[in-house]
Amino acid sequence: MRLLLIISLILTSTMMAPAAMRMWRNLEGDRSFQAEYLSSDGARVTLKRRDGRIITMSIRKLHDQDQAWVRSNVAPKDLSADAPPPKGAAFDQLEFGDNRNTVEKKLKASALVTSAGDGIFLGRTGLNGIYKTKATIGGLHCFLFFDWHKSGGLREVTLQTQPVSKAQYVTSLQGNWSELIDLLNKLHGRPVQAAEFPRASELQDGAILGSHLWYTEEGHSVILGTGQEGVGFNVVVRITSERIRPVPIGAPSGTTGGNEPDNPLPKPSDFNP
């Protein structure tokens, strides 16, 4: 198995057939954006915004009507216990499909990560946020979070920095984001899609906006971006077993990148205040 150095992460499973653009609103209903539905894991929804980037939203941060739309229109088959979990390298020694005990043993033996908490927090939060990279990346540590298949196998790994204020967004996060690009380029070659550092004004509570997409040798997608949770902002890297087809940044809706036969990558549009 190929060691995936210090990064790996954004999307969740099952793709529906391409859907039309629709208007989505935040929980309060005072901000909206156009996007095409791509996938959902039951807790998050991944959307294709208008200018070619990926946005992943916590479903609970969406307006009640959009939450109802997701429940009515989405049947994530990969959440069923009888569906096979994904396979292949995820992060460091971790592989998709590893059970929690295996993941914990590999993390304890890893040369790349160290425990950031103690047994008390482990019992309360599981493995999420308990391990961080030993080395800083652009001056910041990245903390590990995990998503599990219903069968108990590892489905996704997320690395994210600790949240900072909006005033610190550029000064604290852009160096980490830039260094992650260099590391991921060394691991996976040139990205199949790239954009500038996302503006804080493009984000909203519960959203992760992707800027870069890479493919691993095994065909998994690695997505880098920034996110907002409450008043905090961070850099996020997610690895998904799904292969996402790139869409050129700024391309009109429905335009695909090259002759890729896979699912299309999303696009961002401006929020309407």
For each residue, the residues with C-beta under 8 A, 3 or more apart:
1: 89 93 95
2: 89 217
3: 89 92 93
4: 7 8 89 90 91 92 187 216 239
5: 92 112 183 186 187
6: 92 112 133 135 137 142 183
7: 4 91 142 159 180 183 184 187 222 237
8: 4 90 91 92 157 159 222 237 239
9: 91 156 157 158 159 222 223 224 236 237 238 239 240
10: 46 54 56 158 208 210 221 223 225 236 237 238 240
11: 38 39 46 54 56 221 223 238 240 242 244
12: 39 40 41 44 46 56 76 147 155 156 240 242
13: 39 41 76 78 79 86 155 240 241 242
14: 39 40 76 77 78 79
15: 38 39 242 263
16: 19 37 38 39 73 74
17:
18: 36 264
19: 16 22 36 37
20: 36
21: 34 35 36 50 253
22: 19 34 35 36 37 69
23: 32 33 34
24: 32 33 34 35 47 57 62 63 66
25: 29 30 31 32 62 63 65 66
26: 29 30 31 32 61 62 63 204 205 206
27: 60 61 62 63 64 205 206
28: 31 63
29: 25 26 32 63
30: 25 26 273
31: 25 26 28 204 271 272 273
32: 23 24 25 26 29 271 272
33: 23 24 49 268 269 270 271 272
34: 21 22 23 24 49 50 269
35: 21 22 24 47 48 49 50 55 266 267 269
36: 18 19 20 21 22 47 48 253 266 267
37: 16 19 22 40 45 47 48 70 73 74
38: 11 15 16 46 47 48 54 263 264 266
39: 11 12 13 14 15 16 45 46 76 242
40: 12 14 37 44 45 46 59 70 74 76
41: 12 13 44 76 78 79 147 155
42: 59 76 79
43: 58 59 60
44: 12 40 41 56 57 58 59
45: 37 39 40 56 57 59 62 70 74
46: 10 11 12 38 39 40 54 55 56 57 266
47: 24 35 36 37 38 54 55 56 57 266
48: 35 36 37 38 54 247 264 265 266 267
49: 33 34 35 52 53 54 55 266 267 268 269
50: 21 34 35 253 267 268 269
51: 249 250 267 268 269
52: 49 193 195 246 247 248 249 250 251 265 266 267 268
53: 49 195 198 209 210 211 225 249 265 266 267 268
54: 10 11 38 46 47 48 49 208 209 210 213 223 225 244 265 266
55: 35 46 47 49 207 208 209 210 266 268
56: 10 11 12 44 45 46 47 207 208 210 238
57: 24 44 45 46 47 61 62 206 207 208
58: 43 44 61 62 206
59: 40 42 43 44 45 62 67 70
60: 27 43 67 206
61: 26 27 57 58 204 205 206 207
62: 24 25 26 27 45 57 58 59 66 67 70 206
63: 24 25 26 27 28 29 66 67
64: 27 67 68
65: 25 68 69
66: 24 25 62 63 69 70
67: 59 60 62 63 64 70 71
68: 64 65 71 72
69: 22 65 66 72 73
70: 37 40 45 59 62 66 67 73 74
71: 67 68 74
72: 68 69
73: 16 37 69 70
74: 16 37 40 45 70 71
75:
76: 12 13 14 39 40 41 42 79
77: 14 80 83
78: 13 14 41 83 149 155
79: 13 14 41 42 76 83 150
80: 77 83 150
81: 150 151
82:
83: 77 78 79 80 149 150 151
84: 151
85: 96 97 149 151 153 154 155
86: 13 96 97 149 153 155 220 241
87: 95 96 97 241
88: 95 96 216 218 219 220 241
89: 1 2 3 4 94 95 96 216 218 220
90: 4 8 94 95 96 98 154 156 157 220 239
91: 4 7 8 9 94 144 157 159 239
92: 3 4 5 6 8 106 110 112 113
93: 1 3 106 109 110
94: 89 90 91 98 103 106 107 154 157
95: 1 87 88 89 90 98 154
96: 85 86 87 88 89 90 153 154 155 220 241
97: 85 86 87 149 153 154
98: 90 94 95 102 103 106 153 154
99: 102 103 152 153 154
100: 103 104 126 127 148 152
101: 104 105
102: 98 99 105 106
103: 94 98 99 100 106 107 127 146 154
104: 100 101 107 108 127
105: 101 102 108 109
106: 92 93 94 98 102 103 109 110
107: 94 103 104 110 113 127 131 144
108: 104 105 115
109: 93 105 106
110: 92 93 106 107 113 131
111: 134
112: 5 6 92 133 134 135
113: 92 107 110 131 132 133 134 144
114: 131 132 133 134
115: 108 118 130 131
116: 129 130 131 132 141 143
117: 120 121 122 125 129 130
118: 115 121 122
119: 122 123
120: 117 123 124
121: 117 118 124 125 129 130
122: 117 118 119 125 126 127 130
123: 119 120
124: 120 121
125: 117 121 122 128 129 130
126: 100 122 130 146
127: 100 103 104 107 122 130 131 144 146
128: 125 144 145 146
129: 116 117 121 125 143 144 145
130: 115 116 117 121 122 125 126 127 144
131: 107 110 113 114 115 116 127 143 144
132: 113 114 116 141 142 143 144
133: 6 112 113 114 136 137 141 142 159
134: 111 112 113 114
135: 6 112
136: 133 139 140 141
137: 6 133 140 141 142 176 179 180 183
138: 174 175 176 177 178 179 180
139: 136 172 175 176
140: 136 137 161 162 172 173 175 176 235
141: 116 132 133 136 137 161 162
142: 6 7 132 133 137 159 160 161 176 235 237
143: 116 129 131 132 159 160 161 162
144: 91 107 113 127 128 129 130 131 132 157 158 159
145: 128 129 157 158 159 160
146: 103 126 127 128 154 156 157 158
147: 12 41 154 155 156 157 158
148: 100 152 153 154 155
149: 78 83 85 86 97 152 153 154 155
150: 79 80 81 83
151: 81 83 84 85
152: 99 100 148 149
153: 85 86 96 97 98 99 148 149
154: 85 90 94 95 96 97 98 99 103 146 147 148 149 157
155: 12 13 41 78 85 86 96 147 148 149 241
156: 9 12 90 146 147 238 239 240 241
157: 8 9 90 91 94 144 145 146 147 154 238 239
158: 9 10 144 145 146 147 236 237 238 239
159: 7 8 9 91 133 142 143 144 145 236 237 238
160: 142 143 145 227 234 235 236 237
161: 140 141 142 143 164 173 176 234 235
162: 140 141 143 234
163: 229 230 232 233 234
164: 161 168 169 172 173 232 233 234
165: 168 169 231 232 233
166: 169 200 231 233
167:
168: 164 165 171 172 173 233
169: 164 165 166 172 173 200 226 233
170: 173 174 197 200
171: 168 174
172: 139 140 164 168 169 175 176
173: 140 161 164 168 169 170 176 177 226 233 234 235
174: 138 170 171 177 178 197
175: 138 139 140 172 178 179
176: 137 138 139 140 142 161 172 173 179 180 235
177: 138 173 174 180 181 197 211 224 226 235
178: 138 174 175 181 182 197
179: 137 138 175 176 182 183
180: 7 137 138 176 177 183 184 224 235 237
181: 177 178 184 185 191 194 212 224
182: 178 179 185 186
183: 5 6 7 137 179 180 186 187
184: 7 180 181 187 188 191 212 214 222 224 237
185: 181 182 188 189 190 191 214
186: 5 182 183
187: 4 5 7 183 184 214 216
188: 184 185 191 214 215 216 217 222
189: 185 214
190: 185
191: 181 184 185 188 194 212 213 214
192: 213 214 215 246 257
193: 52 212 213 246 247 248 249 257 265
194: 181 191 211 212 213 249
195: 52 53 198 211 212 249
196: 211
197: 170 174 177 178 211 226
198: 53 195 202 203 209 211 225 226
199: 202 203
200: 166 169 170 203 226 228 233
201: 271
202: 198 199 209 268 270 271
203: 198 199 200 207 209 226 227 228 233
204: 26 31 61 207 228 271
205: 26 27 61 228 229 230
206: 26 27 57 58 60 61 62 228 229
207: 55 56 57 61 203 204 227 228
208: 10 54 55 56 57 225 226 227 236 238
209: 53 54 55 198 202 203 225 226 227 268
210: 10 53 54 55 56 213 223 224 225 266
211: 53 177 194 195 196 197 198 224 225 226
212: 181 184 191 193 194 195 223 224 225
213: 54 191 192 193 194 210 221 222 223 224 244 246 265
214: 184 185 187 188 189 191 192 221 222 223
215: 188 192 219 220 221 222 243
216: 4 88 89 187 188 219 220 221 222 239
217: 2 188
218: 88 89
219: 88 215 216 243
220: 86 88 89 90 96 215 216 239 240 241 242 243
221: 10 11 213 214 215 216 239 240 242 243 244
222: 7 8 9 184 188 213 214 215 216 237 238 239
223: 9 10 11 54 210 212 213 214 237 238 240 244
224: 9 177 180 181 184 210 211 212 213 235 236 237
225: 10 53 54 198 208 209 210 211 212 235 236
226: 169 173 177 197 198 200 203 208 209 211 233 234 235 236
227: 160 203 207 208 209 233 234 235 236
228: 200 203 204 205 206 207 232 233
229: 163 205 206 232 234
230: 163 205
231: 165 166
232: 163 164 165 228 229
233: 163 164 165 166 168 169 173 200 203 226 227 228
234: 160 161 162 163 164 173 226 227 229
235: 140 142 160 161 173 176 177 180 224 225 226 227
236: 9 10 158 159 160 208 224 225 226 227
237: 7 8 9 10 142 158 159 160 180 184 222 223 224
238: 9 10 11 56 156 157 158 159 208 222 223
239: 4 8 9 90 91 156 157 158 216 220 221 222
240: 9 10 11 12 13 156 220 221 223 244
241: 13 86 87 88 96 155 156 220
242: 11 12 13 15 39 220 221 263
243: 215 219 220 221 262 263
244: 11 54 213 221 223 240 262 263 264 265
245: 256 257 260 261 262 263 264 265
246: 52 192 193 213 257 258 260 265
247: 48 52 193 251 255 256 257 264 265 266 267
248: 52 193 251 255 257
249: 51 52 53 193 194 195 267
250: 51 52
251: 52 247 248 255 257 267
252: 255
253: 21 36 50 267
254:
255: 247 248 251 252
256: 245 247 260 264
257: 192 193 245 246 247 248 251 260 265
258: 246
259:
260: 245 246 256 257
261: 245
262: 243 244 245
263: 15 38 242 243 244 245
264: 18 38 48 244 245 247 256
265: 48 52 53 54 193 213 244 245 246 247 257
266: 35 36 38 46 47 48 49 52 53 54 55 210 247
267: 35 36 48 49 50 51 52 53 247 249 251 253
268: 33 49 50 51 52 53 55 202 209
269: 33 34 35 49 50 51
270: 33 202
271: 31 32 33 201 202 204
272: 31 32 33
273: 30 31
